[in-house]
Amino acid sequence: MKNDFTIDEIKNSVEYQWRKHEIKSSWILWLVIACFAFSIPIILIIINFDLGLFVIGIVAWLCLIGSLGLAFLFLSLYYYRKMRYLLKNYQRFTSYEVVLDKPSSSFVYKSSIYYTVTVNDEGFPKKVDTNPYFSSFLTSKFTFEDFNNKKVVGLYDDEMDIFYIVKRVG
């Protein structure tokens, strides 16, 4: 199938939106952890009225939040790099229309589901996986029920050996 997607279609694709959602979710999680962890020095000052303990608590909080912030920053940069890779290279990928009917549970994303689809790569059928976009978890942008056994159009990246879902068509 000819790949005639536009940049806007790629930016609205399941792949791109999933990565974008993961970046936002990770920073929201970081903010929740920061707010919760900040309550510890506050409780120390309320209970003990000891300024020394409060300062130690604030320093510990800053170290914790700073190190977690770095971890979330590297995770966000990884997702951002994947988004940029898709935008820069989507035109060289082959487009396919497939049915999402072979779900599997993701090892890395414990509550998420990816699909194995069959594409015709240079005349030979080839089984490739999607990313684990689908979940029943609260923070998921895409649900399993919305895509299971549905027809989608996507792009096969033969270099990375992955199938990027662009949109649902059926």
Contact map, one row per residue, 1 for C-alpha under 8 A:
11100000000000000000000000000000000000000000000000000000000000000000000000000000000000000000011110000000000000000000000000000000000000000000000000000000000000000000000000
11110000000000000000000000000000000000000000000000000000000000000000000000000000000000000000011000000000000000000000000000000000000000000000000000000000000000000000000000
11111000000000000000000000000000000000000000000000000000000000000000000000000000000000000010111000000000000000000000000000000000000000000000000000000000001000000000000000
01111100000000000000000000000000000000000000000000000000000000000000000000000000000000000010000000000000000000000000000000000000000000000000000000000000000000000000000000
00111110110000000000000000000000000000000000000000000000000000000000000000000000000000000010000000000000000000000000000000000000000000000000000000000000000000000000000000
00011111110000000000000000000000000000000000000000000000000000000000000000000000000000000000000000000000000000000000000000000000000000000000000000000000000000000000000000
00001111111000000000000000000000000000000000000000000000000000000000000000000000000000100000000000000000000000000000000000000000000000000000000000000000000000000000000000
00000111111100000000000000000000000000000000000000000000000000000000000000000000000000000000000000000000000000000000000000000000000000000000000000000000000000000000000000
00001111111110000000000000000000000000000000000000000000000000000000000000000000000000000000000000000000000000000000000000000000000000000000000000000000000000000000010000
00001111111110010000000000000000000000000000000000000000000000000000000000000000000001100100000000000000000000000000000000000000000000000000000000000000000000000000010000
00000011111110011000000000000000000000000000000000000000000000000000000000000000000000100000000000000000000000000000000000000000000000000000000000000000000000000000000000
00000001111111011000000000000000000000000000000000000000000000000000000000000000000000000000000000000000000000000000000000000000000000000000000000000000000000000000010000
00000000111111111000000000000000000000000000000000000000000000000000000000000000000000000000000000000000000000000000000000000000000000000000000000000000000000000000111000
00000000000111111100000000000000000000000000000000000000000000000000000000000000000000000000000000000000000000000000000000000000000010000000010000000000000000000001111000
00000000000011111110000000000000000000000000000000000000000000000000000000000000000000000000000000000000000000000000000000000000001010000000000000000000000000000001110000
00000000011111111111000000000000000000000000000000000000000000000000000000000000001001000000000000000000000000000000000000000000000000000000000000000000000000000000000000
00000000001111111111100000000000000000000000000000000000000000000000000000000000000000000000000000000000000000000000000000000000000000000000000000000000000000000000000000
00000000000001111111110000000000000000000000000000000000000000000000000000000000000000000000000000000000000000000000000000000000000010000000110000000000000000000000000000
00000000000000111111111000000000000000000000000000000000000000000000000000000011011000000000000000000000000000000000000000000000000000000000000000000000000000000000000000
00000000000000011111111100000000000000000000000000000000000000000000000000000011001000000000000000000000000000000000000000000000000000000000000000000000000000000000000000
00000000000000001111111110000000000000000000000000000000000000000000000000000000000000000000000000000000000000000000000000000000000000000000100000000000000000000000000000
00000000000000000111111111000000000000000000000000000000000000000000000000010010000000000000000000000000000000000000000000000000000000000000000000000000000000000000000000
00000000000000000011111111100000000000000000000000000000000000000000000000110011000000000000000000000000000000000000000000000000000000000000000000000000000000000000000000
00000000000000000001111111110000000000000000000000000000000000000000000000000000000000000000000000000000000000000000000000000000000000000000000000000000000000000000000000
00000000000000000000111111111000000000000000000000000000000000000000000000000000000000000000000000000000000000000000000000000000000000000010000000000000000000000000000000
00000000000000000000011111111100000000000000000000000000000000000000000100010000000000000000000000000000000000000000000000000000000000000000000000000000000000000000000000
00000000000000000000001111111110000000000000000000000000000000000000000100000000000000000000000000000000000000000000000000000000000000000000000000000000000000000000000000
00000000000000000000000111111111000000000000000000000000000000000000000000000000000000000000000000000000000000000000000000000000000000000000000000000000000000000000000000
00000000000000000000000011111111100000000000000000000000000000000000000000000000000000000000000000000000000000000000000000000000000000000000000000000000000000000000000000
00000000000000000000000001111111110000000000000000000000000000001001100100000000000000000000000000000000000000000000000000000000000000000000000000000000000000000000000000
00000000000000000000000000111111111000000000000000000000000000000000000000000000000000000000000000000000000000000000000000000000000000000000000000000000000000000000000000
00000000000000000000000000011111111100000000000000000000000000000000000000000000000000000000000000000000000000000000000000000000000000000000000000000000000000000000000000
00000000000000000000000000001111111110000000000000000000000000001000000000000000000000000000000000000000000000000000000000000000000000000000000000000000000000000000000000
00000000000000000000000000000111111111000000000000000000000010001000000000000000000000000000000000000000000000000000000000000000000000000000000000000000000000000000000000
00000000000000000000000000000011111111100000000000000000000000000000000000000000000000000000000000000000000000000000000000000000000000000000000000000000000000000000000000
00000000000000000000000000000001111111110000000000000000000000000000000000000000000000000000000000000000000000000000000000000000000000000000000000000000000000000000000000
00000000000000000000000000000000111111111000000000000000000010000000000000000000000000000000000000000000000000000000000000000000000000000000000000000000000000000000000000
00000000000000000000000000000000011111111100000000000000010010000000000000000000000000000000000000000000000000000000000000000000000000000000000000000000000000000000000000
00000000000000000000000000000000001111111110000000000000000000000000000000000000000000000000000000000000000000000000000000000000000000000000000000000000000000000000000000
00000000000000000000000000000000000111111111000000000000100000000000000000000000000000000000000000000000000000000000000000000000000000000000000000000000000000000000000000
00000000000000000000000000000000000011111111100000001110110010000000000000000000000000000000000000000000000000000000000000000000000000000000000000000000000000000000000000
00000000000000000000000000000000000001111111110000000100000000000000000000000000000000000000000000000000000000000000000000000000000000000000000000000000000000000000000000
00000000000000000000000000000000000000111111111000000000000000000000000000000000000000000000000000000000000000000000000000000000000000000000000000000000000000000000000000
00000000000000000000000000000000000000011111111111001100100000000000000000000000000000000000000000000000000000000000000000000000000000000000000000000000000000000000000000
00000000000000000000000000000000000000001111111111101100000000000000000000000000000000000000000000000000000000000000000000000000000000000000000000000000000000000000000000
00000000000000000000000000000000000000000111111110000000000000000000000000000000000000000000000000000000000000000000000000000000000000000000000000000000000000000000000000
00000000000000000000000000000000000000000011111110000000000000000000000000000000000000000000000000000000000000000000000000000000000000000000000000000000000000000000000000
00000000000000000000000000000000000000000001111111000000000000000000000000000000000000000000000000000000000000000000000000000000000000000000000000000000000000000000000000
00000000000000000000000000000000000000000001111111100000000000000000000000000000000000000000000000000000000000000000000000000000000000000000000000000000000000000000000000
00000000000000000000000000000000000000000001100111111100000000000000000000000000000000000000000000000000000000000000000000000000000000000000000000000000000000000000000000
00000000000000000000000000000000000000000000100011111110000000000000000000000000000000000000000000000000000000000000000000000000000000000000000000000000000000000000000000
00000000000000000000000000000000000000000000000001111111000000000000000000000000000000000000000000000000000000000000000000000000000000000000000000000000000000000000000000
00000000000000000000000000000000000000001001100001111111100000000000000000000000000000000000000000000000000000000000000000000000000000000000000000000000000000000000000000
00000000000000000000000000000000000000001101100001111111110000000000000000000000000000000000000000000000000000000000000000000000000000000000000000000000000000000000000000
00000000000000000000000000000000000000001000000000111111111000000000000000000000000000000000000000000000000000000000000000000000000000000000000000000000000000000000000000
00000000000000000000000000000000000000000000000000011111111100000000000000000000000000000000000000000000000000000000000000000000000000000000000000000000000000000000000000
00000000000000000000000000000000000000011001000000001111111110000000000000000000000000000000000000000000000000000000000000000000000000000000000000000000000000000000000000
00000000000000000000000000000000000001001000000000000111111111000000000000000000000000000000000000000000000000000000000000000000000000000000000000000000000000000000000000
00000000000000000000000000000000000000000000000000000011111111100000000000000000000000000000000000000000000000000000000000000000000000000000000000000000000000000000000000
00000000000000000000000000000000000000000000000000000001111111110000000000000000000000000000000000000000000000000000000000000000000000000000000000000000000000000000000000
00000000000000000000000000000000010011001000000000000000111111111000000000000000000000000000000000000000000000000000000000000000000000000000000000000000000000000000000000
00000000000000000000000000000000000000000000000000000000011111111100000000000000000000000000000000000000000000000000000000000000000000000000000000000000000000000000000000
00000000000000000000000000000000000000000000000000000000001111111110000000000000000000000000000000000000000000000000000000000000000000000000000000000000000000000000000000
00000000000000000000000000000000000000000000000000000000000111111111000000000000000000000000000000000000000000000000000000000000000000000000000000000000000000000000000000
00000000000000000000000000000100110000000000000000000000000011111111100000000000000000000000000000000000000000000000000000000000000000000000000000000000000000000000000000
00000000000000000000000000000000000000000000000000000000000001111111110000000000000000000000000000000000000000000000000000000000000000000000000000000000000000000000000000
00000000000000000000000000000000000000000000000000000000000000111111111000000000000000000000000000000000000000000000000000000000000000000000000000000000000000000000000000
00000000000000000000000000000100000000000000000000000000000000011111111100000000000000000000000000000000000000000000000000000000000000000000000000000000000000000000000000
00000000000000000000000000000100000000000000000000000000000000001111111110000000000000000000000000000000000000000000000000000000000000000000000000000000000000000000000000
00000000000000000000000000000000000000000000000000000000000000000111111111000000000000000000000000000000000000000000000000000000000000000000000000000000000000000000000000
00000000000000000000000000000000000000000000000000000000000000000011111111100000000000000000000000000000000000000000000000000000000000000000000000000000000000000000000000
00000000000000000000000001100100000000000000000000000000000000000001111111110000000000000000000000000000000000000000000000000000000000000000000000000000000000000000000000
00000000000000000000000000000000000000000000000000000000000000000000111111111000000000000000000000000000000000000000000000000000000000000000000000000000000000000000000000
00000000000000000000000000000000000000000000000000000000000000000000011111111100000000000000000000000000000000000000000000000000000000000000000000000000000000000000000000
00000000000000000000001000000000000000000000000000000000000000000000001111111110000000000000000000000000000000000000000000000000000000000000000000000000000000000000000000
00000000000000000000011001000000000000000000000000000000000000000000000111111111000000000000000000000000000000000000000000000000000000000000000000000000000000000000000000
00000000000000000000000000000000000000000000000000000000000000000000000011111111100000000000000000000000000000000000000000000000000000000000000000000000000000000000000000
00000000000000000000000000000000000000000000000000000000000000000000000001111111110000000000000000000000000000000000000000000000000000000000000000000000000000000000000000
00000000000000000011011000000000000000000000000000000000000000000000000000111111111000000000000000000000000000000000000000000000000000000000000000000000000000000000000000
00000000000000000011001000000000000000000000000000000000000000000000000000011111111100000000000000000000000000000000000000000000000000000000000000000000000000000000000000
00000000000000000000000000000000000000000000000000000000000000000000000000001111111110000000000000000000000000000000000000000000000000000000000000000000000000000000000000
00000000000000000010000000000000000000000000000000000000000000000000000000000111111111000000000000000000000000000000000000000000000000000000000000000000000000000000000000
00000000000000010011000000000000000000000000000000000000000000000000000000000011111111100000000000000000000000000000000000000000000000000000000000000000000000000000000000
00000000000000000000000000000000000000000000000000000000000000000000000000000001111111110000000000000000000000000000000000000000000000000000000000000000000000000000000000
00000000000000000000000000000000000000000000000000000000000000000000000000000000111111111000000000000000000000000000000000000000000000000000000000000000000000000000000000
00000000010000010000000000000000000000000000000000000000000000000000000000000000011111111100000000000000000000000000000000000000000000000000000000000000000000000000000000
00000010011000000000000000000000000000000000000000000000000000000000000000000000001111111100000000000000000000000000000000000000000000000000000000000000000000000000000000
00000000000000000000000000000000000000000000000000000000000000000000000000000000000111111110000000000000000000000000000000000000000000000000000000000000000000000000000000
00000000000000000000000000000000000000000000000000000000000000000000000000000000000011111111100000000000000000000000000000000000000000000000000000000000000000000000000000
00000000010000000000000000000000000000000000000000000000000000000000000000000000000001111111100000000000000000000000000000000000000000000000000000000000001000000000000000
00111000000000000000000000000000000000000000000000000000000000000000000000000000000000011111110000000000000000000000000000000000000000000000000000000000000000000000000000
00000000000000000000000000000000000000000000000000000000000000000000000000000000000000001111110000000000000000000000000000000000000000000000000000000000000000000000000000
00100000000000000000000000000000000000000000000000000000000000000000000000000000000000001111111000000000000000000000000000000000000000000000000000000000001111000000000000
11100000000000000000000000000000000000000000000000000000000000000000000000000000000000000011111100000000000000000000000000000000000000000000000000000000001110000000000000
11100000000000000000000000000000000000000000000000000000000000000000000000000000000000000000111110000000000000000000000000000000000000000000000000000000111100000000000000
10000000000000000000000000000000000000000000000000000000000000000000000000000000000000000000011111000000000000000000001000000000000000000000000000000000111100000000000000
10000000000000000000000000000000000000000000000000000000000000000000000000000000000000000000001111100000000000000000000000000000000000000000000000000011110000000000000000
00000000000000000000000000000000000000000000000000000000000000000000000000000000000000000000000111110000000000000000111000000000000000000000000000000011110000000000000000
00000000000000000000000000000000000000000000000000000000000000000000000000000000000000000000000011111000000000000000100000000000000000000000000000001111000000000000000000
00000000000000000000000000000000000000000000000000000000000000000000000000000000000000000000000001111110000000000011100000000000000000000000000000111111000000000000000000
00000000000000000000000000000000000000000000000000000000000000000000000000000000000000000000000000111110000000000011100000000000000000000000000000011100000000000000000000
00000000000000000000000000000000000000000000000000000000000000000000000000000000000000000000000000011111000000000011100000000000000000000000000000000000000000000000000000
00000000000000000000000000000000000000000000000000000000000000000000000000000000000000000000000000011111100000001111000000000000000000000000000000010000000000000000000000
00000000000000000000000000000000000000000000000000000000000000000000000000000000000000000000000000000111110000001111000000000000000000000000000000000000000000000000000000
00000000000000000000000000000000000000000000000000000000000000000000000000000000000000000000000000000011111001111100000000000000000000000000000000000000000000000000000000
00000000000000000000000000000000000000000000000000000000000000000000000000000000000000000000000000000001111111111100000000000000000100000000000000000000000000000000000000
00000000000000000000000000000000000000000000000000000000000000000000000000000000000000000000000000000000111111000000000000000000000000000000000000000000000000000000000000
00000000000000000000000000000000000000000000000000000000000000000000000000000000000000000000000000000000011111000000000000000000000000000000000000000000000000000000000000
00000000000000000000000000000000000000000000000000000000000000000000000000000000000000000000000000000000011111110000000000000000000100000000000000000000000000000000000000
00000000000000000000000000000000000000000000000000000000000000000000000000000000000000000000000000000000111111110000000000000000000000000000000000000000000000000000000000
00000000000000000000000000000000000000000000000000000000000000000000000000000000000000000000000000000000110011111000000000000000000000111000000000000000000000000000000000
00000000000000000000000000000000000000000000000000000000000000000000000000000000000000000000000000000000110011111100000000000000000111111000000000000000000000000000000000
00000000000000000000000000000000000000000000000000000000000000000000000000000000000000000000000000000011110000111110000000000000000111100000000100000000000000000000000000
00000000000000000000000000000000000000000000000000000000000000000000000000000000000000000000000000000011110000011111000000000000111111000000000000000000000000000000000000
00000000000000000000000000000000000000000000000000000000000000000000000000000000000000000000000000011111000000001111100000000000111100000000000000000000000000000000000000
00000000000000000000000000000000000000000000000000000000000000000000000000000000000000000000000000011111000000000111110000000011110000000000000000000000000000000000000000
00000000000000000000000000000000000000000000000000000000000000000000000000000000000000000000000001111100000000000011111000000011110000000000000000000000000000000010000000
00000000000000000000000000000000000000000000000000000000000000000000000000000000000000000000000001000000000000000001111100001111000000000000000000000000000000000000000000
00000000000000000000000000000000000000000000000000000000000000000000000000000000000000000000000101000000000000000000111110001111000000000000000000000000000100000000000000
00000000000000000000000000000000000000000000000000000000000000000000000000000000000000000000000000000000000000000000011111111100000000000000000000000000000000000000000000
00000000000000000000000000000000000000000000000000000000000000000000000000000000000000000000000000000000000000000000001111111100000000000000000000000000000000000000000000
00000000000000000000000000000000000000000000000000000000000000000000000000000000000000000000000000000000000000000000000111110000000000000000000000000000000000000000000000
00000000000000000000000000000000000000000000000000000000000000000000000000000000000000000000000000000000000000000000000111111000000000000000000000000000000000000000000000
00000000000000000000000000000000000000000000000000000000000000000000000000000000000000000000000000000000000000000000000111111100000000000000000000000000000000000000000000
00000000000000000000000000000000000000000000000000000000000000000000000000000000000000000000000000000000000000000000011110111110000000000000000000000000000000000000000000
00000000000000000000000000000000000000000000000000000000000000000000000000000000000000000000000000000000000000000000011110011111000000000000000000000000000000000000000000
00000000000000000000000000000000000000000000000000000000000000000000000000000000000000000000000000000000000000000001111000001111100000000000000000000000000000000000000000
00000000000000000000000000000000000000000000000000000000000000000000000000000000000000000000000000000000000000000001111000000111110000000000000000000000000000001110000000
00000000000000000000000000000000000000000000000000000000000000000000000000000000000000000000000000000000000000000111100000000011111000000000000000000000000000001110000000
00000000000000000000000000000000000000000000000000000000000000000000000000000000000000000000000000000000000000000111100000000001111110000000000000000000000000000111100000
00000000000000100000000000000000000000000000000000000000000000000000000000000000000000000000000000000000000000000110000000000000111110000000000000000000000000000111000000
00000000000000000000000000000000000000000000000000000000000000000000000000000000000000000000000000000000010010011110000000000000011111100000000000000000000000000000000000
00000000000001100100000000000000000000000000000000000000000000000000000000000000000000000000000000000000000000011100000000000000011111100001111000000000000000000000000000
00000000000000000000000000000000000000000000000000000000000000000000000000000000000000000000000000000000000000011100000000000000000111110001111100000000000000000000000000
00000000000000000000000000000000000000000000000000000000000000000000000000000000000000000000000000000000000000111000000000000000000111111001011100000000000000000000000000
00000000000000000000000000000000000000000000000000000000000000000000000000000000000000000000000000000000000000110000000000000000000001111101001100000000000000000000000000
00000000000000000000000000000000000000000000000000000000000000000000000000000000000000000000000000000000000000110000000000000000000000111111000000000000000000000000000000
00000000000000000000000000000000000000000000000000000000000000000000000000000000000000000000000000000000000000000000000000000000000000011111000000000000000000000000000000
00000000000000000000000010000000000000000000000000000000000000000000000000000000000000000000000000000000000000000000000000000000000000001111100000000000000000000000000000
00000000000000000000000000000000000000000000000000000000000000000000000000000000000000000000000000000000000000000000000000000000000011111111111000000000000000000000000000
00000000000000000100100000000000000000000000000000000000000000000000000000000000000000000000000000000000000000000000000000000000000011000011111000000000000000000000000000
00000000000001000100000000000000000000000000000000000000000000000000000000000000000000000000000000000000000000000000000000000000000011100001111101000000000000000000000000
00000000000000000000000000000000000000000000000000000000000000000000000000000000000000000000000000000000000000000000000000000000000011110001111111100000000000000000000000
00000000000000000000000000000000000000000000000000000000000000000000000000000000000000000000000000000000000000001000000000000000000001110000011111110000000000000000000000
00000000000000000000000000000000000000000000000000000000000000000000000000000000000000000000000000000000000000000000000000000000000000000000001111110000000000000000000000
00000000000000000000000000000000000000000000000000000000000000000000000000000000000000000000000000000000000000000000000000000000000000000000011111110100000000000000000000
00000000000000000000000000000000000000000000000000000000000000000000000000000000000000000000000000010000000000000000000000000000000000000000001111111110000000000000000100
00000000000000000000000000000000000000000000000000000000000000000000000000000000000000000000000000011010000000000000000000000000000000000000000111111100000000000000000000
00000000000000000000000000000000000000000000000000000000000000000000000000000000000000000000000000111000000000000000000000000000000000000000000000111110000000000000000000
00000000000000000000000000000000000000000000000000000000000000000000000000000000000000000000000000111000000000000000000000000000000000000000000001111111000000000000000111
00000000000000000000000000000000000000000000000000000000000000000000000000000000000000000000000011110000000000000000000000000000000000000000000000101111100000000000000111
00000000000000000000000000000000000000000000000000000000000000000000000000000000000000000000000011110000000000000000000000000000000000000000000000000111110000000000111111
00000000000000000000000000000000000000000000000000000000000000000000000000000000000000000000001111000000000000000000000000000000000000000000000000000011111000000000111110
00000000000000000000000000000000000000000000000000000000000000000000000000000000000000000000001111000000000000000000000000000000000000000000000000000001111100000011111000
00100000000000000000000000000000000000000000000000000000000000000000000000000000000000000100111100000000000000000000000000000000000000000000000000000000111110000011110000
00000000000000000000000000000000000000000000000000000000000000000000000000000000000000000000111100000000000000000000001000000000000000000000000000000000011111001111000000
00000000000000000000000000000000000000000000000000000000000000000000000000000000000000000000110000000000000000000000000000000000000000000000000000000000001111111111000000
00000000000000000000000000000000000000000000000000000000000000000000000000000000000000000000100000000000000000000000000000000000000000000000000000000000000111111100000000
00000000000000000000000000000000000000000000000000000000000000000000000000000000000000000000000000000000000000000000000000000000000000000000000000000000000011111000000000
00000000000000000000000000000000000000000000000000000000000000000000000000000000000000000000000000000000000000000000000000000000000000000000000000000000000011111100000000
00000000000000000000000000000000000000000000000000000000000000000000000000000000000000000000000000000000000000000000000000000001100000000000000000000000000111111110000000
00000000000000000000000000000000000000000000000000000000000000000000000000000000000000000000000000000000000000000000000000000001111000000000000000000000000111011111000000
00000000000000000000000000000000000000000000000000000000000000000000000000000000000000000000000000000000000000000000100000000001111000000000000000000000011110001111100000
00000000000001100000000000000000000000000000000000000000000000000000000000000000000000000000000000000000000000000000000000000000011000000000000000000000011110000111110000
00000000000011100000000000000000000000000000000000000000000000000000000000000000000000000000000000000000000000000000000000000000010000000000000000000001111000000011111100
00000000110111100000000000000000000000000000000000000000000000000000000000000000000000000000000000000000000000000000000000000000000000000000000000000001111000000001111100
00000000000011000000000000000000000000000000000000000000000000000000000000000000000000000000000000000000000000000000000000000000000000000000000000000001110000000000111110
00000000000000000000000000000000000000000000000000000000000000000000000000000000000000000000000000000000000000000000000000000000000000000000000000100111100000000000111111
00000000000000000000000000000000000000000000000000000000000000000000000000000000000000000000000000000000000000000000000000000000000000000000000000000111100000000000001111
00000000000000000000000000000000000000000000000000000000000000000000000000000000000000000000000000000000000000000000000000000000000000000000000000000111000000000000000111
